[in-house]
């Protein structure tokens, strides 16, 4: 069954093997990093994927950082195929 039109969903770009995907992600002390500027913008767009050892869809989460605003939205994986925005 598909999600109702009122539910915000998102297509993410990473495969199951990638945990962090982004543009303009600098490395600080050997670690990928995101810098937030005084105007609220982030140094780049970023997606971070979180899951559990069991790998169940209901346990998977994703964070999406918007480059221009620095806004962070979170999503959960539904039915192993659709990312639904959290809190909605």
Residue frames as a rotation matrix with the C-alpha (Angstrom) as fourth column:
UNK 1
0.584 0.811 0.000 0.00
0.811 -0.584 0.000 0.00
0.000 0.000 -1.000 0.00
UNK 2
-0.277 -0.676 0.683 1.25
0.624 -0.667 -0.408 3.46
0.731 0.313 0.607 -0.80
UNK 3
-0.677 -0.052 -0.734 1.42
0.663 -0.475 -0.578 6.37
-0.319 -0.878 0.356 1.62
UNK 4
0.518 0.855 -0.015 -1.37
0.798 -0.490 -0.350 8.98
-0.307 0.169 -0.937 1.65
UNK 5
0.279 -0.389 0.878 -0.49
0.642 -0.605 -0.472 12.18
0.715 0.695 0.081 -0.20
UNK 6
0.829 0.111 0.549 -0.42
-0.250 -0.804 0.540 14.11
0.501 -0.585 -0.638 3.09
UNK 7
0.808 -0.587 0.050 2.52
0.254 0.423 0.870 12.04
-0.532 -0.690 0.491 4.39
UNK 8
0.629 -0.666 -0.401 5.92
-0.776 -0.573 -0.264 13.55
-0.055 0.477 -0.877 3.56
UNK 9
0.780 -0.449 0.437 8.29
0.383 0.893 0.235 11.00
-0.495 -0.016 0.869 2.05
UNK 10
0.490 -0.712 -0.503 11.76
-0.769 -0.625 0.135 11.31
-0.410 0.321 -0.854 0.59
UNK 11
0.939 -0.333 -0.089 13.98
0.219 0.776 -0.592 9.41
0.266 0.536 0.801 -1.79
UNK 12
0.617 -0.787 0.023 17.46
-0.418 -0.303 0.856 9.03
-0.667 -0.538 -0.516 -0.32
UNK 13
0.623 -0.414 -0.664 20.55
-0.740 -0.035 -0.672 8.47
0.254 0.910 -0.328 -2.41
UNK 14
-0.303 -0.876 0.375 22.62
-0.946 0.324 -0.007 6.04
-0.115 -0.357 -0.927 -0.36
UNK 15
0.064 0.227 -0.972 22.83
-0.319 0.927 0.196 2.33
0.946 0.298 0.131 -0.81
UNK 16
0.924 0.350 -0.157 22.66
0.004 0.400 0.917 0.05
0.384 -0.847 0.368 2.21
UNK 17
0.335 -0.875 -0.350 26.45
0.907 0.400 -0.131 0.08
0.254 -0.273 0.928 2.47
UNK 18
-0.504 -0.497 0.706 26.75
0.327 -0.867 -0.376 3.87
0.799 0.041 0.600 2.74
UNK 19
-0.033 0.460 -0.887 26.05
0.999 0.024 -0.024 5.45
0.011 -0.888 -0.461 6.12
UNK 20
0.139 0.008 -0.990 26.86
0.276 -0.961 0.031 9.05
-0.951 -0.277 -0.136 5.26
UNK 21
-0.124 -0.106 0.987 26.29
0.992 -0.034 0.121 10.81
0.021 0.994 0.110 1.94
UNK 22
0.561 0.384 -0.734 26.73
0.473 -0.876 -0.097 14.49
-0.680 -0.293 -0.673 1.23
UNK 23
0.500 -0.397 0.770 28.08
0.651 -0.414 -0.636 17.37
0.571 0.819 0.051 -0.78
UNK 24
0.097 -0.567 0.818 30.88
-0.265 -0.807 -0.528 19.63
0.959 -0.166 -0.228 0.45
UNK 25
0.983 0.177 -0.049 31.48
-0.015 0.340 0.940 17.48
0.183 -0.924 0.337 3.53
UNK 26
0.268 -0.949 0.164 34.92
-0.711 -0.310 -0.631 18.46
0.650 0.052 -0.758 4.90
UNK 27
0.485 -0.233 -0.843 37.15
0.523 0.850 0.066 16.17
0.701 -0.472 0.534 6.90
UNK 28
0.348 -0.363 0.864 38.19
-0.728 -0.686 0.005 17.38
0.591 -0.631 -0.503 10.35
UNK 29
-0.202 -0.555 0.807 40.66
-0.914 0.402 0.048 15.24
-0.351 -0.728 -0.589 12.32
UNK 30
-0.949 -0.290 -0.125 40.07
-0.315 0.840 0.442 12.43
-0.023 0.458 -0.888 9.84
UNK 31
-0.543 0.827 0.147 36.29
0.607 0.507 -0.612 12.40
-0.580 -0.243 -0.777 10.30
UNK 32
-0.482 0.473 0.737 33.59
0.612 -0.420 0.670 13.65
0.627 0.774 -0.086 7.93
UNK 33
-0.633 0.171 -0.755 32.18
0.604 -0.501 -0.620 16.83
-0.485 -0.848 0.214 9.42
UNK 34
0.115 0.691 0.714 29.48
0.830 -0.462 0.313 19.41
0.546 0.556 -0.627 8.89
UNK 35
-0.823 -0.430 -0.371 30.03
0.559 -0.728 -0.397 23.06
-0.099 -0.534 0.840 9.75
UNK 36
0.323 0.944 0.074 27.11
0.943 -0.328 0.061 25.31
0.082 0.050 -0.995 10.68
UNK 37
-0.598 -0.546 0.587 27.62
0.573 -0.803 -0.163 28.99
0.560 0.239 0.793 9.84
UNK 38
-0.901 0.200 -0.385 26.37
0.202 -0.590 -0.781 31.99
-0.383 -0.782 0.491 11.81
UNK 39
-0.613 0.703 -0.359 23.58
-0.790 -0.543 0.285 32.56
0.006 0.459 0.889 9.30
UNK 40
0.175 0.700 0.692 22.25
-0.682 0.593 -0.427 29.06
-0.710 -0.397 0.582 10.02
UNK 41
0.679 0.064 -0.731 23.41
-0.679 0.433 -0.593 27.47
0.279 0.899 0.338 6.77
UNK 42
0.677 -0.484 0.554 25.36
0.034 0.772 0.634 24.22
-0.735 -0.411 0.539 6.80
UNK 43
-0.219 -0.876 -0.430 28.61
-0.565 -0.246 0.788 23.71
-0.796 0.415 -0.441 4.91
UNK 44
-0.845 -0.012 -0.535 26.87
-0.487 0.432 0.759 21.15
0.222 0.902 -0.371 2.68
UNK 45
0.338 0.940 -0.042 23.89
-0.888 0.334 0.316 18.86
0.311 -0.070 0.948 2.27
UNK 46
-0.762 -0.641 0.093 24.17
-0.616 0.672 -0.412 15.66
0.202 -0.371 -0.906 4.25
UNK 47
0.503 0.831 -0.238 22.30
-0.645 0.544 0.536 12.40
0.575 -0.115 0.810 4.77
UNK 48
-0.664 -0.644 0.381 23.11
-0.732 0.457 -0.505 10.13
0.151 -0.614 -0.774 7.72
UNK 49
0.217 0.720 -0.659 21.69
-0.493 0.664 0.562 6.63
0.842 0.203 0.499 8.01
UNK 50
-0.557 -0.300 0.774 21.15
-0.830 0.230 -0.508 4.82
-0.026 -0.926 -0.377 11.31
UNK 51
0.285 0.664 -0.692 20.05
-0.567 0.698 0.437 1.25
0.773 0.268 0.575 11.86
UNK 52
0.415 -0.104 0.904 20.28
-0.817 0.395 0.420 -1.73
-0.401 -0.913 0.079 14.16
UNK 53
-0.675 -0.711 0.199 22.09
-0.592 0.682 0.429 -5.04
-0.441 0.171 -0.881 13.93
UNK 54
-0.238 0.677 0.697 18.78
0.264 0.736 -0.624 -6.76
-0.935 0.035 -0.354 13.20
UNK 55
-0.971 -0.236 -0.030 18.33
0.053 -0.334 0.941 -4.62
-0.232 0.913 0.337 10.07
UNK 56
-0.237 0.959 0.158 14.58
0.922 0.273 -0.276 -4.36
-0.307 0.080 -0.948 10.45
UNK 57
-0.326 0.150 0.933 12.90
0.629 -0.703 0.333 -1.56
0.706 0.696 0.135 8.46
UNK 58
0.693 0.717 0.078 11.08
0.398 -0.470 0.788 -0.22
0.602 -0.515 -0.610 11.51
UNK 59
0.599 -0.550 -0.582 14.43
0.643 -0.103 0.759 0.33
-0.477 -0.829 0.292 13.23
UNK 60
-0.301 -0.771 0.562 16.07
0.953 -0.257 0.157 2.33
0.023 0.583 0.812 10.42
UNK 61
0.651 0.421 -0.631 16.31
0.455 -0.883 -0.120 6.12
-0.608 -0.209 -0.766 10.58
UNK 62
-0.098 -0.678 0.728 17.82
0.955 -0.270 -0.123 8.82
0.280 0.683 0.674 8.39
UNK 63
0.261 0.079 -0.962 18.77
0.455 -0.889 0.051 12.42
-0.851 -0.451 -0.268 9.08
UNK 64
0.154 -0.173 0.973 18.75
0.953 -0.233 -0.193 14.93
0.260 0.957 0.129 6.24
UNK 65
-0.057 -0.272 -0.961 20.52
0.521 -0.829 0.204 18.28
-0.852 -0.489 0.188 6.61
UNK 66
0.749 0.360 0.557 19.52
0.663 -0.401 -0.632 21.02
-0.004 0.842 -0.539 4.17
UNK 67
-0.205 -0.956 0.208 22.56
0.957 -0.240 -0.160 22.97
0.203 0.166 0.965 2.94
UNK 68
-0.343 0.032 0.939 21.00
0.307 -0.941 0.144 26.45
0.888 0.337 0.313 2.66
UNK 69
0.380 0.623 0.684 19.17
-0.456 -0.517 0.724 26.48
0.805 -0.587 0.088 6.01
UNK 70
-0.715 -0.676 0.177 20.96
-0.526 0.354 -0.773 23.91
0.461 -0.646 -0.609 8.16
UNK 71
0.173 0.874 0.454 17.56
-0.985 0.166 0.056 22.38
-0.027 -0.456 0.889 8.91
UNK 72
-0.911 -0.409 -0.050 17.66
-0.405 0.912 -0.070 18.77
0.074 -0.043 -0.996 10.07
UNK 73
0.243 0.970 -0.027 14.70
-0.963 0.244 0.118 16.48
0.121 -0.002 0.993 9.32
UNK 74
-0.731 -0.460 0.504 14.48
-0.533 0.846 0.000 12.85
-0.426 -0.269 -0.864 10.38
UNK 75
0.097 0.687 -0.720 12.86
-0.926 0.327 0.188 9.97
0.365 0.649 0.668 8.57
UNK 76
-0.248 -0.145 0.958 12.05
-0.542 0.840 -0.013 6.33
-0.803 -0.522 -0.287 9.30
UNK 77
-0.825 -0.117 -0.553 12.04
-0.541 0.445 0.714 3.47
0.163 0.888 -0.430 6.84
UNK 78
-0.027 0.903 0.429 8.61
-0.682 0.297 -0.669 1.97
-0.731 -0.311 0.607 6.23
UNK 79
0.819 0.458 0.346 8.10
-0.136 0.740 -0.658 -1.38
-0.558 0.492 0.668 4.45
UNK 80
0.105 -0.915 0.391 11.79
0.518 0.386 0.764 -1.51
-0.849 0.122 0.514 3.47
UNK 81
-0.207 -0.185 0.961 11.16
0.978 -0.073 0.196 0.92
0.034 0.980 0.195 0.60
UNK 82
0.326 0.432 0.841 9.72
0.437 -0.857 0.272 4.28
0.838 0.279 -0.468 1.72
UNK 83
-0.727 -0.550 -0.410 11.27
0.648 -0.352 -0.676 6.91
0.227 -0.757 0.613 3.98
UNK 84
0.374 0.905 0.202 8.52
0.650 -0.411 0.639 8.66
0.661 -0.108 -0.742 5.98
UNK 85
-0.339 -0.494 0.800 9.26
-0.170 -0.805 -0.569 11.96
0.925 -0.329 0.189 7.72
UNK 86
-0.524 0.046 -0.851 9.29
0.756 0.487 -0.438 11.53
0.394 -0.872 -0.290 11.49
UNK 87
-0.846 0.208 -0.492 6.95
0.253 -0.656 -0.711 13.39
-0.470 -0.726 0.502 13.78
UNK 88
-0.654 0.649 -0.389 4.13
-0.754 -0.517 0.405 13.43
0.062 0.558 0.828 11.24
